[in-house]
Amino acid sequence: MSAPITTPADLNNVQGDVVIGFSKRFESAVFFQIDNADAFRKQLAALVPKITTAAQAASDKDKIKEHKRNGGKDLLKISGLNISFSQTGLTALGITDDLGDGPFRDGQLKGAEALGDSGSTVNGVFQPNWVPAFKNPIHGVIIVSGDSHATVEERLLDTKNTLKLSPQGGTCHEIIRLNGAVRPDDQKGHEHFGFLDGISNPAVKDIDTTPFPGQETVAQGIVLLGREKDTPPRPSWALDGSFLAFRYLFQLVPEFNDFLRQNAIPGLSPEDGAEFLGARLVGRWKSGAPLDLTPLKDDPELGKDPQRNNNFRYDFPEDIQTQDRCPFAAHVRKTNPRFDLEGVPPEKGGPFSTENRRIVRRGIPFGPEVTPQEKQSKTTTQERGLLFRCYQSNIANGFQFIQESWANATGFPPFKPADQVPGFDPIIGQVNSGTRSMTGANPNAATASLQLPTEWVVSKGGEYFFSPSLPALKTTFAKA
Ligand code: HEM
C-alpha cells in the first residue's frame, strides 16, 4: 500500500474489540506458540468464521441496550473472540512482509528497558523483572470475552478444539493464560485503585458517529492500518489490521492507599485529604469526575454522566497553563494533554496536534479484591492489576510514545511555569531504577515536589501483536 485509503472500513472486515469493544464481564487472554505452521494455518481456516467481527460487536452492544430498554435485569449471553500475532508469530508462519512498525518488529522485551520497566543488567543485557512466560517468544494471543466465566470457558474450549491448541500433537500450545474480570458490585468499571476507568477513548471517524461532548474524533488510520492518516508503506494485506500493545501490569493497592493516607493533603479530614491526593494523582475523582471540571470535591453525578465527564480541555483562561485545577503530571493529563499541546500559540511553535498519539484502550482488571489482611498489613500478598490492552496503527506514535515521552518524561508537558517541573505520571510513570517525584500534588503548594515510591504499577510482561483484518486472516494467514 503506498497511499492510505480515505474511504471508511467495512466493519465486517475488522476484528471485534479493535474499533468496537467487546461487551464483557470476564475475559481470558491465551498466549500461544505455534508448533506446526502448516497444520496451524489449516485449523485457522476453520476458526476464522468463528471470530467476532466489529460489526458483530456493534450488534451485541445494540442487543444489550435493547434488552435494558425492555427492563431486562439479567445479562445476555454474549461473547467475543479475536486473534493477534507477534512478529515472531508472523515469522513462524512464514509471513515475511515487513509491517513497517519498529517496536512490533523488535518485540516488547527488547524495548522493556526504554519503557522504564524495572530490572537489572546481566552481562550487558537488560533483564526486566517479568514473569518467565513473557521472556520467551510468544507467537500470538487469543482473546475471549463474555458475560460470565462459563460463557468464556465454553467459547475458549471451542476455540482450542478448532485450532487444535494442545501441548500434545496440536498445532500450537499455550504459554500462559491470563484471566480478567470486571470488579464486583459498586466497583464495576473501576480499576483496582478504585477509579472509574474506560471513560475516555477517541471516537473513530465514520464509526463512532455521535461522539460524546469533549470526545475527540480521530481518522480511521490512527487505529487501522492503511486508512486515512496511517503512515505507509504497508503490505496491502495489512489493510484494516491494527497493532495491539499488551501489558501485564500488577498494582500495589494497599501500598498505594497507605501512601495516600501518609501524604494526605492538609487542611481536610485524613480521609478527605487522602481522597483528594488520589484524585490529584489520577486527574479524576474515583467516581470519574474530572478535576478540571470539579477541582475541589467529587461530583459522582458528573462522574457517571457521559454527556459531561469527558468535556474538558485544561484550558481555563489563565495566561499560562497551571496546575491549580489538575497537576500536569496527573495520569489523565500526562496521557492525553489536550489543550496543553493543542493550545500552544504559534509564537511558541504550536498548536501541536495530538491525534496520532491517541490509542483505543480495552483493559480489564485481574486478581482478587484486597483482603482484610492486606489492608491491615498495608502490603500486597495477592497478585492483582490490569491486563492493559490498547490498539493503534503505529506503536511508536501511540503506546510507546505515551509511556516513554509523556508518562516517564519529567519535563512533560513543556509549556508551564518554569518553577514547576511536572515530574513522573504518578500512576504509570517509571524509571528502571531510581526515584520518582512530581509537583502540583498539593494545589496550595504547586511548586512543592512530592516524593513517590518507585512504583505502584509494576510491569510483569507484555508483547506487541498485530490483529489482522478478516480478509487478511483468510488469505494471508489461513490455508484451506
Ligand atoms: C495499572 C495501570 C493503569 C491504571 C490503574 C490506569 C488508570 C486509568 C484511569 C482511572 C483513567 C481515567 C478513566 C478514563 O479516562 O478512561 C485512565 C485513563 C487513561 N489512561 Fe490509564 N491506567 C493504567 C495504565 C495506562 C497505560 C499503560 C497507559 C498508556 C501508556 C494509559 C493511558 C491512558 C489514557 C490514554 C487515558 C485517557 C486519558 C484521557 O483521554 O483523558 N493508562 N487510566
Boltz pocket constraint, residues with backbone or C-beta under 6 A from the ligand:
constraints:
  - pocket:
      binder: B
      contacts: [[A, 191], [A, 192], [A, 193], [A, 195], [A, 196], [A, 197], [A, 198], [A, 199], [A, 200], [A, 201], [A, 247], [A, 249], [A, 250], [A, 251], [A, 282], [A, 284], [A, 331], [A, 332], [A, 333], [A, 335], [A, 336], [A, 359], [A, 361], [A, 385], [A, 386], [A, 388], [A, 399], [A, 402], [A, 403], [A, 407], [A, 427], [A, 428], [A, 457]]
      max_distance: 6.0
